[in-house]
Amino acid sequence: MIAVKIIAHTRFLLSSYYSGRVNLWDMDTGETIRIFKGPKSGVMALEVSPDRSLLATACYDGCLRVWRMDTAVPLAQFTADSPLLACTFSSDGKTIVAGDLTGRVLFLALKMDSRRPSPSQLQI
């Protein structure tokens, strides 16, 4: 296991692994609810958007992926030329900030469209 993230104000937890997998856990039952399967590169950091509709993962292979939280389907991918070690969403959820092994900070703007679910449509 590489990283663990409690999703604020919920009973859910995310954990990431060197295999490229992220698990969504129910902390009340201890059961895995959903698995996000990426390429076999360590997921070094993970972050949930403020409205809890998206998951961002930063991987050692330099890929930042954005996933739907409700389906574990990848929506977008950005590839840097250095391993990514950190990521976070801006408070409005429109920008992802990532940090790489060389110390660079990358700002990635999310373009929203009608395929993005609203928070009221989501159930983790």
C-alpha positions, 0 to 999 in steps of 0.5 A, a space after each residue: 500500500 502506498 497511500 490512504 485517504 479518508 473521504 471527508 464527511 463519509 464512511 469511505 476510505 481510498 487506498 492505493 497500491 504499487 500495482 496501479 489499483 485503488 480500492 474504495 472501502 466502506 469503513 463501517 463494514 471493512 468491505 471493498 466497494 469498488 476497485 479502480 484498475 489502472 496500468 501497473 504503475 504505483 499510485 503515489 497520490 489520490 484526491 477526491 474532488 470537492 463534490 466527491 464526483 471525481 477521483 484524481 490519481 498521480 502515478 509513478 509512470 507520470 500519468 495523472 488520471 481522472 476517474 468517475 467515483 460512482 463507476 470507477 471509469 477513467 474520464 481523462 489522462 495527462 502524462 508528464 515526463 517525470 513521475 508524479 508524486 502528489 495531486 490535489 483539486 482546487 476548492 472549486 474542483 476545476 483545476 488539479 494541481 500535481 507535483 512531480 519528482 523534479 519538483 515541478 508543479 503542474 496546473 491542469 484545468 478540467 473542462 466540464 461537460 454534460 457527461 459529468 454527473 452532478 453531486 446529487 446524482 452520485 452515490 458512492 
